[in-house]
Amino acid sequence: MDTAHHLIDLYGYWAVFIWTFIEGESVFIAAAALAAAGIMEPWKVIVAAAGGAFIGHLVFFAVGRWRGMQIIRAVPFLYKHYPKANKILDHYAHWSIFIFQYLYGTRLISAILFGCSSIDFKRFFFLQIINCLSWAFVIYLGGHLLGLAAIAIMDRFGVHGLVVTVVTITLLGVALYFKFAHHHVVRKLGDDDNGKTEG
């Protein structure tokens, strides 16, 4: 256990920084849960996550300023999300900076798109400070609450109870997705593909 704590102290915050620099929240949420258990420092987790997201956005904004559309067309993952991100950017303008932060898969492409756009760097810089800090607090709160719930379940039902709970919630989520959302997603993807074909 001491070794695990030592490794978390050495690499945990860097893991949060790197993960949020690239895209995802999974490591950030896990770190927030660990902070709820007293294993990590809450303020360090928040700073690492906000800092990673902020630096990542600036780097990819610079990439967009450099030669964004060439890179988007050359990278399948970016090109796949380009139509959706571009539509949001056109519709919501600068407010989309805050919208993209909560849409998985669009953060990286959106930062490049902002680099391709006419938005002033100073404005982008300032809005990203607000965006990344507010996002970090919101996601941390969710992860912290999950951590407290996990601790309560373990105290009452043990590790096996926690595993059963996680598996049950996961299966329930998958079932609800296929029952209520899957056909909407498939139809939307089909509409996007038809639009590209017609274009």
C-alpha positions as CSV (number, residue, x, y, z in Angstrom):
1,M,0.0,0.0,0.0
2,D,2.8,2.4,0.8
3,T,4.4,1.7,-2.5
4,A,1.1,2.4,-4.3
5,H,0.8,5.7,-2.5
6,H,4.4,6.6,-3.4
7,L,3.8,5.9,-7.1
8,I,0.6,8.0,-7.0
9,D,2.5,10.9,-5.4
10,L,5.3,10.6,-8.1
11,Y,3.2,10.0,-11.2
12,G,-0.5,10.6,-10.4
13,Y,-0.7,14.3,-10.9
14,W,1.4,14.0,-14.1
15,A,-1.0,11.3,-15.4
16,V,-3.9,13.7,-14.8
17,F,-2.0,16.5,-16.6
18,I,-1.1,14.4,-19.6
19,W,-4.5,12.8,-19.9
20,T,-6.4,16.1,-19.9
21,F,-3.8,17.6,-22.2
22,I,-4.8,15.0,-24.8
23,E,-8.6,14.6,-24.3
24,G,-10.2,12.5,-21.7
25,E,-11.6,12.7,-18.2
26,S,-11.2,9.1,-17.0
27,V,-7.9,9.5,-15.2
28,F,-9.1,12.9,-13.8
29,I,-12.3,11.3,-12.4
30,A,-10.2,8.4,-10.9
31,A,-7.9,10.9,-9.3
32,A,-10.8,12.9,-7.9
33,A,-12.2,9.6,-6.4
34,L,-8.7,9.0,-4.9
35,A,-8.7,12.5,-3.4
36,A,-12.1,11.7,-1.8
37,A,-10.4,8.7,-0.1
38,G,-7.6,11.0,1.1
39,I,-4.9,9.5,-1.2
40,M,-4.4,12.5,-3.4
41,E,-4.6,16.3,-2.8
42,P,-7.8,17.8,-4.2
43,W,-6.3,21.1,-5.2
44,K,-3.4,19.5,-6.9
45,V,-5.7,17.2,-8.9
46,I,-7.8,20.3,-10.0
47,V,-4.7,22.3,-10.9
48,A,-3.2,19.4,-12.9
49,A,-6.4,18.8,-14.8
50,A,-7.1,22.5,-15.5
51,G,-3.5,23.1,-16.5
52,G,-3.3,20.0,-18.8
53,A,-6.5,21.1,-20.6
54,F,-5.4,24.7,-20.9
55,I,-1.9,24.0,-22.2
56,G,-3.4,21.4,-24.6
57,H,-5.9,23.9,-26.0
58,L,-3.1,26.5,-26.6
59,V,-0.9,24.0,-28.3
60,F,-3.5,22.7,-30.6
61,F,-4.7,26.3,-31.3
62,A,-1.2,27.1,-32.4
63,V,-1.3,24.0,-34.6
64,G,-4.5,25.3,-36.2
65,R,-2.9,28.7,-36.8
66,W,0.1,26.9,-38.4
67,R,-1.7,24.6,-40.9
68,G,-4.9,23.3,-39.3
69,M,-7.0,22.2,-42.3
70,Q,-4.1,20.2,-43.8
71,I,-3.7,18.3,-40.5
72,I,-7.4,17.7,-40.1
73,R,-7.7,16.3,-43.6
74,A,-4.6,14.1,-43.0
75,V,-5.7,12.6,-39.7
76,P,-8.8,10.3,-39.9
77,F,-9.8,10.8,-36.3
78,L,-9.8,14.6,-36.6
79,Y,-11.6,14.5,-40.0
80,K,-14.3,12.2,-38.6
81,H,-15.2,14.7,-36.0
82,Y,-14.7,17.8,-38.2
83,P,-18.3,18.2,-39.5
84,K,-19.9,18.1,-36.1
85,A,-17.3,20.4,-34.5
86,N,-17.5,22.9,-37.4
87,K,-21.3,23.0,-37.2
88,I,-21.2,23.8,-33.5
89,L,-18.4,26.4,-34.0
90,D,-20.5,28.1,-36.8
91,H,-23.7,28.1,-34.8
92,Y,-22.5,29.1,-31.4
93,A,-19.3,31.1,-32.3
94,H,-17.1,31.9,-29.2
95,W,-19.6,30.3,-26.8
96,S,-18.7,27.0,-28.4
97,I,-15.4,27.1,-26.5
98,F,-17.4,26.1,-23.4
99,I,-19.6,23.6,-25.2
100,F,-16.7,21.7,-26.7
101,Q,-15.2,21.1,-23.3
102,Y,-18.0,18.7,-22.4
103,L,-18.3,16.9,-25.8
104,Y,-16.0,13.9,-25.8
105,G,-13.9,13.6,-29.0
106,T,-14.3,17.2,-30.1
107,R,-11.9,19.1,-27.8
108,L,-8.7,18.5,-29.8
109,I,-10.4,19.1,-33.2
110,S,-12.1,22.3,-31.8
111,A,-8.9,23.8,-30.6
112,I,-7.4,23.3,-34.1
113,L,-10.5,24.8,-35.6
114,F,-10.3,27.8,-33.4
115,G,-6.7,28.2,-34.6
116,C,-8.1,28.2,-38.2
117,S,-10.7,30.7,-37.4
118,S,-10.6,34.5,-37.0
119,I,-10.8,34.5,-33.2
120,D,-8.2,36.7,-31.6
121,F,-5.6,34.7,-29.6
122,K,-5.9,37.0,-26.5
123,R,-9.7,36.3,-26.4
124,F,-9.2,32.6,-26.8
125,F,-6.5,32.6,-24.1
126,F,-8.8,34.5,-21.6
127,L,-11.9,32.3,-22.4
128,Q,-9.9,29.2,-22.0
129,I,-8.8,30.2,-18.5
130,I,-12.4,30.5,-17.4
131,N,-13.4,27.4,-19.4
132,C,-10.7,25.0,-18.1
133,L,-11.0,26.1,-14.4
134,S,-14.8,25.8,-14.4
135,W,-14.6,22.4,-16.2
136,A,-12.0,21.1,-13.7
137,F,-14.2,22.0,-10.7
138,V,-17.3,20.4,-12.3
139,I,-15.6,17.2,-13.2
140,Y,-13.7,17.0,-9.9
141,L,-17.0,17.3,-8.0
142,G,-18.4,14.4,-10.0
143,G,-15.4,12.3,-9.4
144,H,-15.2,13.2,-5.7
145,L,-18.9,12.2,-5.2
146,L,-18.2,8.9,-7.0
147,G,-15.3,8.3,-4.7
148,L,-17.4,9.0,-1.6
149,A,-20.1,6.6,-2.9
150,A,-17.4,3.9,-3.5
151,I,-16.1,4.3,0.0
152,A,-19.6,4.0,1.5
153,I,-20.3,0.9,-0.5
154,M,-16.9,-0.7,0.4
155,D,-17.5,0.1,4.1
156,R,-20.9,-1.6,4.0
157,F,-20.4,-4.4,1.5
158,G,-16.7,-4.8,1.0
159,V,-14.7,-4.9,-2.2
160,H,-16.9,-7.6,-3.7
161,G,-19.9,-5.4,-3.2
162,L,-18.2,-2.5,-4.9
163,V,-17.3,-4.7,-7.9
164,V,-20.9,-6.0,-8.2
165,T,-22.2,-2.4,-8.0
166,V,-19.9,-1.1,-10.7
167,V,-20.7,-4.1,-13.0
168,T,-24.4,-3.7,-12.4
169,I,-24.3,0.1,-13.2
170,T,-22.2,-0.5,-16.3
171,L,-24.6,-3.2,-17.6
172,L,-27.6,-1.0,-16.8
173,G,-26.0,1.9,-18.6
174,V,-25.3,-0.2,-21.7
175,A,-28.9,-1.6,-21.7
176,L,-30.4,1.9,-21.4
177,Y,-28.2,3.1,-24.2
178,F,-29.3,0.4,-26.6
179,K,-32.9,0.8,-25.6
180,F,-33.2,4.6,-25.8
181,A,-30.2,6.1,-27.6
182,H,-28.5,3.7,-30.0
183,H,-31.0,4.1,-32.8
184,H,-30.7,7.9,-32.6
185,V,-26.9,7.7,-32.8
186,V,-27.1,5.3,-35.8
187,R,-29.6,7.5,-37.6
188,K,-27.5,10.6,-36.9
189,L,-24.3,8.9,-38.3
190,G,-26.3,7.8,-41.3
191,D,-27.5,11.3,-41.9
192,D,-23.9,12.6,-41.6
193,D,-22.7,10.0,-44.1
194,N,-25.5,10.8,-46.5
195,G,-24.6,14.5,-46.2
196,K,-21.0,13.8,-47.1
197,T,-22.0,11.7,-50.0
198,E,-24.3,14.3,-51.4
199,G,-21.7,17.0,-50.8
